Amino acid sequence: MRIALQWSAIMALIVILGITLGILFNAMTTPCAAEDSLNCYWSGSTMGNGQGSSYVTISNDLIFIQLNYGK
């Protein structure tokens, strides 16, 4: 019984990890329509006025990844 519970927990973690990676991959491959858009990436060197920061955002509460490249 204990082994079945351990496998269930491992499978649940795998499913959660897969969903999380899918959401992150989608955000990292979708360009933002505007600077304050969600679930996308913003390239500060090529978008807007070309002088801003680059980042990937999932939601205002969940994740905001600042990428400092190209400067």
N, C-alpha and C positions, 0 to 999 in steps of 0.2 A: 504494500500500500504506500509506503514512504517513497519508494522509487517512482511510482506513478505520479505522486504529487510533485516530486522534483522535476520530472520530465514535463509535467504540465506547466510548471513555473518557467522552465527553460523555453518551452515553446511560446508561452505568452510574451516573454522578453524578446524573442526573435521576431514575433509579429509586430510588437511595438517598435522595435528598432527598424524593421523594414518600412513601416509606415512613416517613421520620422525621416529616414534617409530619402524616401520618395518625395516627401514634402520639401526637404532641403534641396534635392536635385532639381525639382521643378522651379524653385525660387532662384537657384543659381544659373538657370538656363533661360529665364524669362526676363527680358529687359523691362525696366519700369517705364510706364507711359509718362509719369510725372515724378518729381523728386520725393513726394510724400506717399507714393504708392506702396502697397503691401504685396508680399509673396513674389518678389522680383529682385533683380540686381540693378544698381545704379553705378555707372562708370563715370566718375567725375572728370576724367580727362577727355572723354568723347561725348558726353551728354551735357545738356544745359549750356552753360557758358564755357565749359571746358576747364574750369579752375577749381571745381569742388572736390570733395572726398568721394571715394568709392565705397560702396557697402552692399550687403545683402540683407534684406529684411523679410521676416516671416509674418510677424504681427507686432503691434506696439508692446504687447505684454510678454511675448514668448522669446523672441530672439532678435538681436541687432548685431551684425558682425561688421566691424569696421575693417576694411582692407586698405592698407597703405602701400600702394604700389604705383609705379609710374611717376613718382615725384622726385 
